[in-house]
Amino acid sequence: MKIGVISDTHDDFENTKKAVELFKNENVDFAIHLGDYISPPIVRLFKGLKLIGVFGNNDGYKHMLLRAFDEIGGELKGDFAVVDAEGIKIALYHGEFREISEALAKSQSYDIVLTGHLHKSEIKEIGKTLWISVGSANRFLSESPEVVILEGRKFKFVKI
């Protein structure tokens, strides 16, 4: 199963469109957004992809974001979610509080913990858990805007 992972789009429509196109070209089974969409129109760019997401600390229009997810047939799970991808248990959390991100990884309850928020990529292996901070897709908030393509426990960062 192939998953496209994105975070911290912060209303960067140009890079979000590029990321969606990349995910489609990579034939991902679904996409994960780890929060900080900012406004509902950014969610609508994912139309045609199955999208699962969690809220970020800058997502103030939660009701409208939920409505946008409903419009495209996506699932906005709240502040935290767990996804099972062919037996691989993946925790989704925006990453606002590093202590929570670390606790999720240290709990050994998940095969993979995906976070954003830092606007830079970071990878740690804690016991059996792979913790990936996916960085930011926003070209103004990141020196190297990127997304992640995840396939099982294998992953690659792709610059956009």
C-alpha positions in Angstrom: 0.0 0.0 0.0 1.4 3.4 -1.0 0.5 6.5 1.0 1.2 10.2 0.3 1.9 12.2 3.4 1.8 16.0 3.6 1.8 18.6 6.4 1.7 22.3 7.1 0.4 23.5 3.7 -0.6 26.8 5.3 -2.6 27.9 2.3 0.2 27.4 -0.2 -2.1 26.5 -3.1 0.7 26.2 -5.7 2.7 23.7 -3.7 -0.4 21.8 -2.6 -1.5 21.4 -6.2 2.0 20.1 -7.0 1.8 17.6 -4.1 -1.6 16.4 -5.1 -0.4 15.9 -8.7 2.7 14.0 -7.4 0.5 11.8 -5.2 -1.7 11.0 -8.3 1.4 10.3 -10.4 2.7 8.0 -7.7 -0.6 6.1 -7.6 -1.0 6.5 -3.9 -3.8 4.5 -2.3 -4.6 7.5 -0.1 -3.1 10.7 1.3 -2.6 11.8 4.8 -2.5 15.5 5.8 -1.1 16.2 9.3 -2.7 19.6 9.8 -2.2 23.3 9.4 -4.4 23.5 6.3 -5.5 27.0 7.4 -8.5 27.4 5.1 -11.1 24.9 3.7 -10.2 25.6 0.0 -6.8 23.9 0.4 -8.7 20.7 1.4 -10.7 20.8 -1.9 -7.5 20.6 -3.9 -7.3 16.9 -2.8 -10.5 16.0 -4.6 -10.0 12.8 -6.5 -7.8 11.4 -3.7 -8.9 9.6 -0.6 -7.7 12.0 2.2 -7.4 11.3 5.9 -6.3 14.2 8.1 -5.9 15.5 11.6 -6.0 19.1 12.9 -3.0 21.3 13.3 -2.5 24.1 15.8 -3.3 26.8 13.2 -6.6 25.3 12.0 -9.2 27.7 13.3 -12.1 27.0 11.0 -12.6 23.5 12.2 -16.3 23.3 11.3 -15.6 24.5 7.8 -12.6 22.2 7.4 -14.9 19.3 8.4 -17.4 20.4 5.8 -14.6 20.6 3.1 -13.5 17.1 4.0 -17.1 15.8 3.7 -17.4 17.5 0.2 -14.4 15.5 -1.1 -15.3 12.3 0.7 -12.3 12.6 3.1 -12.0 11.9 6.8 -10.9 14.6 9.2 -10.3 12.6 12.4 -9.7 15.3 15.0 -6.4 16.0 16.8 -5.1 12.4 16.7 -5.8 9.3 14.7 -4.6 5.8 14.1 -4.7 4.3 10.6 -4.1 0.6 9.8 -2.4 0.2 6.4 -2.3 -3.5 5.6 -1.4 -4.4 9.2 1.0 -1.5 9.8 -0.4 0.7 12.6 0.3 4.4 11.9 -0.3 7.2 14.5 -1.2 10.6 13.1 -0.5 13.7 15.2 0.3 17.2 14.1 3.2 17.4 16.4 2.6 20.7 18.3 3.8 19.2 21.5 7.1 17.3 21.1 6.5 15.5 24.4 3.4 13.9 23.0 5.1 13.0 19.7 7.9 11.3 21.7 5.5 9.6 24.0 3.6 8.1 21.0 6.9 6.7 19.6 8.2 5.5 23.0 4.9 3.7 23.7 5.8 1.1 21.1 2.0 0.9 20.3 2.6 2.0 16.7 4.8 0.8 13.9 5.0 4.4 12.5 4.3 7.8 14.1 3.8 10.6 11.6 4.0 14.2 12.7 4.4 17.7 11.1 4.6 21.1 12.8 8.4 21.5 12.8 8.5 22.6 9.1 11.6 20.4 8.7 12.0 16.7 8.2 13.2 14.4 11.0 13.5 10.7 11.3 14.0 8.7 14.5 13.8 5.0 15.2 12.7 4.3 18.8 12.5 0.6 19.4 10.2 -0.9 16.8 8.6 2.5 16.0 9.7 4.7 13.1 8.9 8.3 13.8 8.8 10.6 10.8 8.3 14.3 10.9 7.4 15.1 7.3 8.4 18.8 7.2 6.3 21.4 5.5 4.9 21.6 2.0 4.7 25.4 2.2 7.4 27.1 0.1 7.5 30.2 2.3 7.8 28.4 5.7 10.3 25.8 4.7 13.8 25.9 3.1 13.0 22.6 1.4 9.2 22.0 0.9 8.6 18.3 0.7 6.2 15.5 1.1 6.7 11.8 1.9 5.7 8.7 0.0 5.3 5.8 2.4 5.1 2.2 1.3 5.1 -0.2 4.2 7.9 0.9 6.5 9.9 2.2 3.5 9.7 5.9 2.8 11.1 8.6 0.6 11.1 12.4 0.9 10.2 14.2 -2.3 10.9 17.9 -2.8 8.1 19.9 -4.4 
